[in-house]
């Protein structure tokens, strides 16, 4: 394990980037031109969808933060709640219910009544990117929002990074060196009072190809739960 400060670092974005006090972008956030163009096209194509930067889900006083990559086109971009409306949410929310980080019933819609317990969910990039592939500049630009989200969680003790991009952006915010905290499923890295847990992303592609099994995913959250209790 590696140790460093927990104070989020600067996003490194250009002038005009999000102020670090803003935990969620405005619904018409202008910071990434390519994502703005894609968002506007989706609004024209599917006007009943959410089609805006997706805010974090869960209370800021939670001790666990889960960080995904970006909203899915027909998932969170459609419903407005992280990991809601596509396969990744079925595995994630089922796991959170299993380990006591959620209560209620997950029905893949934002009004299903499901609530999080001691937990919050966010994304490294808040707007849906084409082909689910944000550009490095877009990841850098959006990092200020994730940094502000972390700073707004006074009881935060554990972060689960879903995938390498989430892991890499969290390293920058937590002050960890990539060489000292390489991404690997099941790895744990210490950053001051915060533990960073790595997991392969719970996407259908990863589960269908066997890169990630339900048992592997459960093991990450079982460890988080045990070490928080």
MARKE-23913 format. One record per residue (C-alpha): x, y, z; chain; residue in three letters; residue number from 1. Coordinates in pm, 1 decimal, always signed. Layout:
REM MARKE-23913
((X,Y,Z),'A','ALA',NUM)
...
This chain:
REM MARKE-23913
((+0.0,+0.0,+0.0),'A','UNK',1)
((+103.2,+360.2,-55.4),'A','UNK',2)
((+39.9,+661.8,+160.9),'A','UNK',3)
((-21.3,+1024.3,+66.8),'A','UNK',4)
((-242.7,+1320.1,+140.0),'A','UNK',5)
((-620.0,+1298.7,+92.0),'A','UNK',6)
((-657.4,+1660.5,-13.2),'A','UNK',7)
((-784.6,+1666.2,-374.7),'A','UNK',8)
((-539.1,+1828.8,-612.3),'A','UNK',9)
((-616.6,+2081.1,-880.4),'A','UNK',10)
((-791.5,+1943.0,-1187.9),'A','UNK',11)
((-525.2,+2087.7,-1411.9),'A','UNK',12)
((-797.7,+2214.1,-1646.9),'A','UNK',13)
((-770.1,+2518.9,-1866.9),'A','UNK',14)
((-903.2,+2861.6,-1778.7),'A','UNK',15)
((-1280.7,+2854.8,-1755.3),'A','UNK',16)
((-1292.6,+2505.8,-1604.4),'A','UNK',17)
((-1538.1,+2422.6,-1327.6),'A','UNK',18)
((-1483.4,+2595.7,-993.5),'A','UNK',19)
((-1373.3,+2338.6,-734.9),'A','UNK',20)
((-1670.7,+2423.9,-512.7),'A','UNK',21)
((-1911.9,+2283.6,-773.3),'A','UNK',22)
((-1976.6,+1913.7,-713.3),'A','UNK',23)
((-2204.4,+1877.5,-1017.4),'A','UNK',24)
((-2191.5,+2048.4,-1357.6),'A','UNK',25)
((-2472.5,+2273.9,-1477.8),'A','UNK',26)
((-2721.8,+2097.9,-1704.1),'A','UNK',27)
((-2582.7,+2294.4,-1998.2),'A','UNK',28)
((-2215.5,+2267.9,-1899.5),'A','UNK',29)
((-2011.7,+2411.4,-2191.3),'A','UNK',30)
((-1665.4,+2286.0,-2095.2),'A','UNK',31)
((-1618.8,+2002.3,-2347.7),'A','UNK',32)
((-1727.4,+2100.2,-2701.3),'A','UNK',33)
((-1742.4,+1744.0,-2835.6),'A','UNK',34)
((-1961.6,+1629.5,-2546.5),'A','UNK',35)
((-2181.6,+1937.5,-2580.8),'A','UNK',36)
((-2236.7,+1857.9,-2949.1),'A','UNK',37)
((-2319.0,+1496.6,-2868.6),'A','UNK',38)
((-2553.7,+1601.5,-2587.2),'A','UNK',39)
((-2742.3,+1842.2,-2811.9),'A','UNK',40)
((-2779.6,+1574.1,-3078.7),'A','UNK',41)
((-2923.2,+1334.9,-2820.5),'A','UNK',42)
((-3164.5,+1599.5,-2694.0),'A','UNK',43)
((-3295.0,+1642.9,-3047.5),'A','UNK',44)
((-3315.1,+1268.1,-3103.8),'A','UNK',45)
((-3460.5,+1167.9,-2763.4),'A','UNK',46)
((-3619.2,+1477.0,-2603.6),'A','UNK',47)
((-3775.0,+1277.7,-2318.9),'A','UNK',48)
((-3435.9,+1152.1,-2193.6),'A','UNK',49)
((-3229.4,+1322.1,-1921.7),'A','UNK',50)
((-2951.5,+1423.6,-2167.3),'A','UNK',51)
((-2750.6,+1635.8,-1921.1),'A','UNK',52)
((-2446.5,+1591.5,-1697.7),'A','UNK',53)
((-2548.5,+1323.4,-1448.3),'A','UNK',54)
((-2519.5,+1427.9,-1082.6),'A','UNK',55)
((-2384.9,+1208.0,-806.3),'A','UNK',56)
((-2631.0,+980.7,-628.9),'A','UNK',57)
((-2634.4,+941.3,-250.9),'A','UNK',58)
((-2572.9,+1158.6,+51.9),'A','UNK',59)
((-2247.0,+1346.8,+101.7),'A','UNK',60)
((-2204.9,+1204.6,+453.8),'A','UNK',61)
((-2137.6,+852.0,+328.6),'A','UNK',62)
((-1809.0,+677.5,+403.7),'A','UNK',63)
((-1797.5,+501.5,+66.6),'A','UNK',64)
((-1769.5,+663.1,-277.1),'A','UNK',65)
((-1798.5,+456.0,-595.6),'A','UNK',66)
((-1655.8,+614.5,-910.5),'A','UNK',67)
((-1750.0,+490.4,-1256.8),'A','UNK',68)
((-1629.8,+604.1,-1596.9),'A','UNK',69)
((-1916.0,+803.6,-1753.0),'A','UNK',70)
((-2293.9,+781.8,-1803.4),'A','UNK',71)
((-2409.9,+514.8,-2046.5),'A','UNK',72)
((-2603.9,+640.9,-2346.4),'A','UNK',73)
((-2917.5,+440.1,-2270.4),'A','UNK',74)
((-2844.3,+413.5,-1900.2),'A','UNK',75)
((-2773.8,+718.2,-1683.7),'A','UNK',76)
((-2790.6,+957.2,-1979.6),'A','UNK',77)
((-3148.4,+840.2,-2029.9),'A','UNK',78)
((-3258.6,+811.7,-1667.3),'A','UNK',79)
((-3049.7,+1075.8,-1489.1),'A','UNK',80)
((-2922.3,+843.2,-1214.1),'A','UNK',81)
((-2577.5,+677.8,-1222.6),'A','UNK',82)
((-2578.0,+314.6,-1334.5),'A','UNK',83)
((-2952.9,+312.0,-1388.8),'A','UNK',84)
((-3104.7,+173.6,-1704.7),'A','UNK',85)
((-2828.0,-54.0,-1833.4),'A','UNK',86)
((-2670.2,-385.0,-1734.5),'A','UNK',87)
((-2388.5,-238.4,-1525.6),'A','UNK',88)
((-2643.2,-112.3,-1274.8),'A','UNK',89)
((-2794.1,-455.7,-1224.6),'A','UNK',90)
((-2464.8,-593.2,-1096.4),'A','UNK',91)
((-2365.2,-278.9,-905.7),'A','UNK',92)
((-2691.6,-215.8,-723.5),'A','UNK',93)
((-2746.5,-586.3,-660.4),'A','UNK',94)
((-2405.0,-593.5,-494.4),'A','UNK',95)
((-2475.3,-279.9,-288.7),'A','UNK',96)
((-2801.8,-432.0,-165.7),'A','UNK',97)
((-2622.0,-755.6,-78.0),'A','UNK',98)
((-2363.1,-578.7,+139.0),'A','UNK',99)
((-2590.7,-323.6,+304.7),'A','UNK',100)
((-2484.9,-17.7,+105.4),'A','UNK',101)
((-2836.1,+21.8,-38.0),'A','UNK',102)
((-3191.4,-54.5,+65.2),'A','UNK',103)
((-3518.4,-91.9,-118.5),'A','UNK',104)
((-3566.8,-250.0,-459.9),'A','UNK',105)
((-3366.2,-173.7,-772.6),'A','UNK',106)
((-3592.9,-154.9,-1077.1),'A','UNK',107)
((-3359.6,+34.1,-1313.0),'A','UNK',108)
((-3554.3,+360.6,-1295.5),'A','UNK',109)
((-3483.6,+667.6,-1081.8),'A','UNK',110)
((-3822.2,+656.2,-907.1),'A','UNK',111)
((-3787.0,+293.6,-792.1),'A','UNK',112)
((-3742.1,+407.4,-430.3),'A','UNK',113)
((-3394.3,+256.8,-390.7),'A','UNK',114)
((-3172.7,+454.2,-152.4),'A','UNK',115)
((-2803.9,+429.1,-72.2),'A','UNK',116)
((-2671.0,+363.3,+278.0),'A','UNK',117)
((-2338.7,+519.6,+384.1),'A','UNK',118)
((-2254.4,+536.0,+14.3),'A','UNK',119)
((-2241.7,+771.3,-284.3),'A','UNK',120)
((-2197.4,+701.9,-656.8),'A','UNK',121)
((-2036.5,+935.1,-908.8),'A','UNK',122)
((-1845.5,+926.7,-1237.6),'A','UNK',123)
((-1506.4,+1047.1,-1357.2),'A','UNK',124)
((-1684.0,+1212.2,-1652.6),'A','UNK',125)
((-2037.4,+1341.6,-1600.0),'A','UNK',126)
((-2157.7,+1364.7,-1962.2),'A','UNK',127)
((-2215.0,+1071.6,-2193.6),'A','UNK',128)
((-1929.3,+1043.3,-2447.8),'A','UNK',129)
((-1961.8,+898.9,-2798.9),'A','UNK',130)
((-1892.2,+522.2,-2798.3),'A','UNK',131)
((-1852.1,+550.8,-2420.0),'A','UNK',132)
((-1496.3,+675.2,-2476.5),'A','UNK',133)
((-1411.5,+1013.6,-2322.9),'A','UNK',134)
((-1101.9,+1189.3,-2453.8),'A','UNK',135)
((-811.3,+1264.9,-2217.6),'A','UNK',136)
((-889.7,+1637.9,-2232.9),'A','UNK',137)
((-1250.2,+1567.2,-2130.0),'A','UNK',138)
((-1139.2,+1352.0,-1838.8),'A','UNK',139)
((-904.1,+1628.7,-1725.8),'A','UNK',140)
((-1169.6,+1895.6,-1765.4),'A','UNK',141)
((-1425.5,+1706.5,-1557.6),'A','UNK',142)
((-1184.0,+1613.9,-1280.0),'A','UNK',143)
((-1264.5,+1928.5,-1081.6),'A','UNK',144)
((-1617.7,+1802.3,-1020.9),'A','UNK',145)
((-1494.5,+1471.8,-881.5),'A','UNK',146)
((-1241.2,+1653.8,-667.3),'A','UNK',147)
((-1515.3,+1875.1,-528.6),'A','UNK',148)
((-1732.2,+1569.7,-464.1),'A','UNK',149)
((-1454.5,+1408.5,-261.2),'A','UNK',150)
((-1390.7,+1732.0,-70.2),'A','UNK',151)
((-1762.4,+1755.4,+16.3),'A','UNK',152)
((-1763.3,+1412.8,+186.8),'A','UNK',153)
((-1628.9,+1473.7,+539.6),'A','UNK',154)
((-1667.6,+1110.3,+651.9),'A','UNK',155)
((-1518.7,+952.6,+338.3),'A','UNK',156)
((-1298.0,+651.0,+412.1),'A','UNK',157)
((-1327.7,+421.8,+109.1),'A','UNK',158)
((-1338.0,+477.6,-267.5),'A','UNK',159)
((-1405.0,+202.5,-521.1),'A','UNK',160)
((-1267.3,+282.2,-866.5),'A','UNK',161)
((-1453.8,+98.7,-1142.1),'A','UNK',162)
((-1199.7,+60.8,-1419.9),'A','UNK',163)
((-860.9,+203.1,-1506.2),'A','UNK',164)
((-975.9,+550.5,-1614.7),'A','UNK',165)
((-1152.8,+606.4,-1283.3),'A','UNK',166)
((-846.9,+472.4,-1102.1),'A','UNK',167)
((-610.2,+703.2,-1290.0),'A','UNK',168)
((-816.9,+1016.4,-1231.0),'A','UNK',169)
((-846.6,+930.4,-861.4),'A','UNK',170)
((-469.7,+891.6,-831.8),'A','UNK',171)
((-430.3,+1251.3,-945.1),'A','UNK',172)
((-688.7,+1374.8,-695.4),'A','UNK',173)
((-552.9,+1171.6,-403.5),'A','UNK',174)
((-188.8,+1251.5,-472.2),'A','UNK',175)
((-81.8,+892.6,-544.2),'A','UNK',176)
((+191.9,+809.1,-796.9),'A','UNK',177)
((+88.6,+570.0,-1073.4),'A','UNK',178)
((+405.1,+362.8,-1030.6),'A','UNK',179)
((+332.8,+316.7,-660.9),'A','UNK',180)
((-39.3,+243.1,-703.6),'A','UNK',181)
((-91.0,+42.1,-1024.3),'A','UNK',182)
((-440.6,-58.1,-1127.1),'A','UNK',183)
((-532.4,-421.8,-1064.4),'A','UNK',184)
((-863.3,-581.4,-979.2),'A','UNK',185)
((-880.8,-628.7,-602.9),'A','UNK',186)
((-584.9,-400.4,-531.3),'A','UNK',187)
((-605.1,-157.9,-239.1),'A','UNK',188)
((-402.0,+163.2,-211.1),'A','UNK',189)
((-381.5,+386.0,+96.2),'A','UNK',190)
((-407.8,+764.6,+61.4),'A','UNK',191)
((-397.3,+910.7,+409.0),'A','UNK',192)
((-724.6,+818.0,+579.6),'A','UNK',193)
((-878.2,+696.1,+251.9),'A','UNK',194)
((-845.1,+349.3,+99.2),'A','UNK',195)
((-875.3,+322.8,-277.5),'A','UNK',196)
((-1009.7,-14.0,-395.3),'A','UNK',197)
((-973.2,-117.8,-759.4),'A','UNK',198)
((-1227.6,-319.1,-955.5),'A','UNK',199)
((-1279.7,-400.5,-1317.9),'A','UNK',200)
((-1579.2,-206.9,-1445.4),'A','UNK',201)
((-1909.7,-391.2,-1409.5),'A','UNK',202)
((-1994.2,-352.2,-1778.3),'A','UNK',203)
((-2172.8,-621.1,-1977.7),'A','UNK',204)
((-1862.6,-657.6,-2195.1),'A','UNK',205)
((-1643.6,-741.7,-1894.3),'A','UNK',206)
((-1892.8,-987.2,-1748.5),'A','UNK',207)
((-1975.6,-1152.2,-2081.3),'A','UNK',208)
((-1607.2,-1209.2,-2158.3),'A','UNK',209)
((-1529.3,-1338.3,-1810.6),'A','UNK',210)
((-1293.7,-1052.9,-1728.8),'A','UNK',211)
((-1516.8,-984.0,-1429.2),'A','UNK',212)
((-1733.9,-1240.3,-1252.8),'A','UNK',213)
((-2004.2,-1171.9,-997.2),'A','UNK',214)
((-1787.2,-1339.8,-735.6),'A','UNK',215)
((-1490.8,-1115.6,-816.7),'A','UNK',216)
((-1708.4,-806.1,-789.2),'A','UNK',217)
((-1866.3,-920.4,-464.2),'A','UNK',218)
((-1522.4,-983.7,-315.7),'A','UNK',219)
((-1425.6,-618.0,-356.9),'A','UNK',220)
((-1733.1,-493.8,-173.1),'A','UNK',221)
((-1713.8,-764.6,+90.8),'A','UNK',222)
((-1367.3,-633.9,+176.5),'A','UNK',223)
((-1484.4,-272.0,+178.9),'A','UNK',224)
((-1770.1,-363.3,+412.6),'A','UNK',225)
((-1546.5,-562.6,+645.6),'A','UNK',226)
((-1287.2,-287.4,+669.3),'A','UNK',227)
((-1545.2,-14.2,+730.1),'A','UNK',228)
((-1722.6,-210.1,+1006.1),'A','UNK',229)
